Amino acid sequence: MHKEKPRLRCCFVNSNFFCTCVFNDQVLIHE
Protein backbone atom coordinates (compact mmCIF):
# COMPACT_ATOMS: atom_id res chain seq x y z
CA MET A 1 0.00 0.00 0.00
CA HIS A 2 2.30 2.71 1.27
CA LYS A 3 5.83 2.77 -0.04
CA GLU A 4 6.98 5.61 2.16
CA LYS A 5 4.96 7.54 4.70
CA PRO A 6 5.42 11.31 4.79
CA ARG A 7 7.42 12.61 7.72
CA LEU A 8 4.93 15.34 8.44
CA ARG A 9 2.32 13.07 9.91
CA CYS A 10 2.12 14.18 13.53
CA CYS A 11 -0.81 16.50 14.06
CA PHE A 12 -2.32 17.60 17.33
CA VAL A 13 -4.84 20.21 18.38
CA ASN A 14 -3.47 23.27 20.10
CA SER A 15 -5.04 24.98 23.10
CA ASN A 16 -6.45 27.39 20.54
CA PHE A 17 -8.05 24.47 18.72
CA PHE A 18 -5.56 24.93 15.92
CA CYS A 19 -4.18 21.89 14.15
CA THR A 20 -0.42 21.86 14.51
CA CYS A 21 1.65 19.50 12.42
CA VAL A 22 5.26 18.69 13.19
CA PHE A 23 7.85 16.35 11.82
CA ASN A 24 8.29 13.00 13.54
CA ASP A 25 11.97 13.78 13.70
CA GLN A 26 11.34 16.89 15.74
CA VAL A 27 8.98 15.51 18.35
CA LEU A 28 8.29 12.17 19.93
CA ILE A 29 4.63 11.29 19.81
CA HIS A 30 3.16 7.85 20.24
CA GLU A 31 0.84 6.88 17.44
N, CA, C and O atoms as CSV, one atom per row, in Angstrom:
chain,resi,resn,atom,element,x,y,z
A,1,MET,N,N,0.818,-1.205,0.000
A,1,MET,CA,C,0.000,0.000,0.000
A,1,MET,C,C,0.859,1.266,0.000
A,1,MET,O,O,0.962,1.980,-0.997
A,2,HIS,N,N,1.473,1.511,1.166
A,2,HIS,CA,C,2.299,2.714,1.265
A,2,HIS,C,C,3.774,2.376,1.096
A,2,HIS,O,O,4.319,1.552,1.830
A,3,LYS,N,N,4.395,2.999,0.155
A,3,LYS,CA,C,5.832,2.772,-0.038
A,3,LYS,C,C,6.629,3.527,1.015
A,3,LYS,O,O,7.525,2.978,1.656
A,4,GLU,N,N,6.286,4.787,1.175
A,4,GLU,CA,C,6.980,5.607,2.160
A,4,GLU,C,C,6.026,6.629,2.752
A,4,GLU,O,O,5.447,7.442,2.032
A,5,LYS,N,N,5.867,6.584,4.057
A,5,LYS,CA,C,4.958,7.540,4.705
A,5,LYS,C,C,5.635,8.898,4.839
A,5,LYS,O,O,6.831,8.975,5.119
A,6,PRO,N,N,4.887,9.947,4.643
A,6,PRO,CA,C,5.424,11.307,4.790
A,6,PRO,C,C,5.837,11.592,6.230
A,6,PRO,O,O,5.178,11.154,7.173
A,7,ARG,N,N,6.912,12.315,6.387
A,7,ARG,CA,C,7.418,12.609,7.722
A,7,ARG,C,C,6.426,13.480,8.497
A,7,ARG,O,O,6.179,13.272,9.685
A,8,LEU,N,N,5.873,14.449,7.792
A,8,LEU,CA,C,4.932,15.344,8.442
A,8,LEU,C,C,3.595,14.635,8.631
A,8,LEU,O,O,2.672,14.793,7.831
A,9,ARG,N,N,3.513,13.870,9.680
A,9,ARG,CA,C,2.317,13.071,9.909
A,9,ARG,C,C,1.760,13.308,11.310
A,9,ARG,O,O,0.640,12.906,11.622
A,10,CYS,N,N,2.554,13.963,12.144
A,10,CYS,CA,C,2.116,14.184,13.525
A,10,CYS,C,C,1.320,15.474,13.642
A,10,CYS,O,O,1.855,16.572,13.488
A,11,CYS,N,N,0.039,15.317,13.915
A,11,CYS,CA,C,-0.808,16.504,14.056
A,11,CYS,C,C,-1.559,16.450,15.384
A,11,CYS,O,O,-2.096,15.410,15.763
A,12,PHE,N,N,-1.590,17.560,16.070
A,12,PHE,CA,C,-2.322,17.604,17.333
A,12,PHE,C,C,-2.999,18.963,17.485
A,12,PHE,O,O,-2.532,19.969,16.952
A,13,VAL,N,N,-4.085,18.972,18.208
A,13,VAL,CA,C,-4.844,20.214,18.380
A,13,VAL,C,C,-4.235,21.077,19.474
A,13,VAL,O,O,-3.965,20.609,20.580
A,14,ASN,N,N,-4.029,22.327,19.146
A,14,ASN,CA,C,-3.475,23.273,20.101
A,14,ASN,C,C,-4.515,23.696,21.125
A,14,ASN,O,O,-5.682,23.316,21.021
A,15,SER,N,N,-4.102,24.473,22.105
A,15,SER,CA,C,-5.045,24.978,23.100
A,15,SER,C,C,-6.028,25.943,22.434
A,15,SER,O,O,-7.130,26.187,22.924
A,16,ASN,N,N,-5.581,26.480,21.296
A,16,ASN,CA,C,-6.445,27.389,20.535
A,16,ASN,C,C,-7.248,26.634,19.494
A,16,ASN,O,O,-7.794,27.224,18.562
A,17,PHE,N,N,-7.314,25.315,19.666
A,17,PHE,CA,C,-8.050,24.471,18.722
A,17,PHE,C,C,-7.496,24.594,17.310
A,17,PHE,O,O,-8.231,24.505,16.327
A,18,PHE,N,N,-6.196,24.799,17.230
A,18,PHE,CA,C,-5.562,24.931,15.921
A,18,PHE,C,C,-4.708,23.704,15.654
A,18,PHE,O,O,-3.890,23.300,16.480
A,19,CYS,N,N,-4.918,23.118,14.474
A,19,CYS,CA,C,-4.178,21.894,14.145
A,19,CYS,C,C,-2.710,22.207,13.868
A,19,CYS,O,O,-2.379,22.943,12.938
A,20,THR,N,N,-1.846,21.633,14.692
A,20,THR,CA,C,-0.419,21.861,14.510
A,20,THR,C,C,0.265,20.572,14.062
A,20,THR,O,O,0.159,19.530,14.708
A,21,CYS,N,N,0.966,20.676,12.945
A,21,CYS,CA,C,1.648,19.496,12.421
A,21,CYS,C,C,3.153,19.670,12.525
A,21,CYS,O,O,3.704,20.706,12.153
A,22,VAL,N,N,3.806,18.636,13.039
A,22,VAL,CA,C,5.258,18.690,13.188
A,22,VAL,C,C,5.895,17.420,12.668
A,22,VAL,O,O,5.241,16.382,12.569
A,23,PHE,N,N,7.153,17.502,12.342
A,23,PHE,CA,C,7.855,16.348,11.821
A,23,PHE,C,C,8.111,15.328,12.924
A,23,PHE,O,O,8.368,15.692,14.072
A,24,ASN,N,N,8.039,14.060,12.570
A,24,ASN,CA,C,8.286,12.998,13.542
A,24,ASN,C,C,9.704,13.081,14.093
A,24,ASN,O,O,9.989,12.637,15.205
A,25,ASP,N,N,10.581,13.661,13.283
A,25,ASP,CA,C,11.970,13.781,13.697
A,25,ASP,C,C,12.130,14.818,14.808
A,25,ASP,O,O,13.033,14.736,15.641
A,26,GLN,N,N,11.230,15.787,14.791
A,26,GLN,CA,C,11.335,16.886,15.737
A,26,GLN,C,C,10.758,16.526,17.105
A,26,GLN,O,O,11.318,16.875,18.144
A,27,VAL,N,N,9.638,15.826,17.082
A,27,VAL,CA,C,8.980,15.507,18.347
A,27,VAL,C,C,8.712,14.020,18.479
A,27,VAL,O,O,8.643,13.297,17.486
A,28,LEU,N,N,8.565,13.582,19.691
A,28,LEU,CA,C,8.288,12.172,19.935
A,28,LEU,C,C,6.847,12.002,20.385
A,28,LEU,O,O,6.485,12.333,21.514
A,29,ILE,N,N,6.038,11.480,19.479
A,29,ILE,CA,C,4.630,11.291,19.808
A,29,ILE,C,C,4.224,9.856,19.510
A,29,ILE,O,O,4.486,9.342,18.423
A,30,HIS,N,N,3.597,9.227,20.458
A,30,HIS,CA,C,3.163,7.852,20.237
A,30,HIS,C,C,1.929,7.832,19.348
A,30,HIS,O,O,0.991,8.607,19.536
A,31,GLU,N,N,1.954,6.935,18.386
A,31,GLU,CA,C,0.838,6.877,17.439
A,31,GLU,C,C,-0.337,6.136,18.059
A,31,GLU,O,O,-1.377,5.981,17.417
